[in-house]
Amino acid sequence: MRTVLIIDDEPWAREAVKALGEWSRLGLTVAGEAEDGAQGLGLIERLKPDIVVTDMRMPGVDGAKLLQAMHERYPTLKMIVMSGYDDFAYLKQAIQSRAVEYMLKPIDPDELNGALERCVRELEEAEQTISTSWRSPLALPDAVMMERYLLLRQRLFGSLFELNKPGALQALDKLEELLRAAYPDGADGPMLRQIYADGLRTLREFMAEQRVETPVEASRGTPKTAEAVVRALAAAYVEAIDRTEASRPSKAKLAIAQVARYIDEHYADPITLESIALRFYVSKEHLSRSFKSTTGENVSDYIVRKRIERAMELLAVPGMATKDVARTVGYPELAYFHRIFKKRTGKTPGEYRAERCP
């Protein structure tokens, strides 16, 4: 499954993107969120997403600088740009960085999903082009090979992040095809060594993030052939997945009551399924399934229910402004709070307050 990273300093905007995206239909999953450009760049390096949905105006590293950095460092990354300002300079930067879409807030669901579809289509077309040309008998130029490797690297890391052994091994098979096309005579080359070193470095970074104590040790020296490189990387990646799975709490012992208690205590914070899964060292897919089977609700609905229940209590307090109620329960954007509240209760906050405080 392809992965998406959302970057926006406003929690309500990130929640809106997650709520409006048709992720399952498009074969996408939200791998993470960032509050600013600097954090976003760090997550891009760690998560290796296929698509980034980013705001333009943020503190620190703003969207313009972020787009330039992504374009220079990650040429295969697909970008969708959001902005609350109809600013030509922002639009120009988005065009120069080859963003797939430039959208104005508030986000239109059709526009968002149309942009996501275009990203998926462009990724598929790029992969198809690579797939049909890998078996060419001609050696590939280093620049072309590196671009193709970067696409594979995203797929490989996605499989690693999901602890998907078959997916990782399939990506490594494609890597062997790529290396054989690049070095048809079987000779060693600088890109072969660079790819091997990068594969191990990515693996160690992942294991460090997962808090797995024992690192994967590199073999002495760099393997000299495409087959040997892939064999060494495959062994290392399988071992990493095994160790990471072993280091995590047993899936059967995941305490959903503890997760629910954590949400009860932190619902007003910008928590998400992804952030909770990371905190409890489980995949978000497993957390989602286990939580739903135990409570009858998915995690996002449970968070919203807790927020709205508390909002209903606060709206009964005379003199507390609706905007303050919204912020207190985790919705800094008043318009978004109004929509969620009416969807859950059938009434606007004002209508509910009028009934409770006549």
KAFENVEN-V351392 format. One line per field, one symbol per residue. phi: phi as a letter, one per 40 degrees, with the letter a starting at -180 (. if undefined). Layout:
# KAFENVEN-V351392
phi: ???
This chain:
# KAFENVEN-V351392
phi: .cbbbbbacbdcccccccccccccccgbaccabbcacccccccccccfccbbbbccbacgcccccccccccccbccccbbbbacbcbccccccccccgccabbcccccdcccccccccccccccccccccccbccccccccdcccccccccccccccdccccfbcdccccccccccccccccbccgccaccccccccccccdccccccccgcccccccccgcdcbdccccccccccccccccccccccdddcbccccccccccdcbcccccadcccccccfbccccccccccccbgbcccccccdcccccccccccccgccccccdccchbccccccdccccccbgbcdcccccccbc
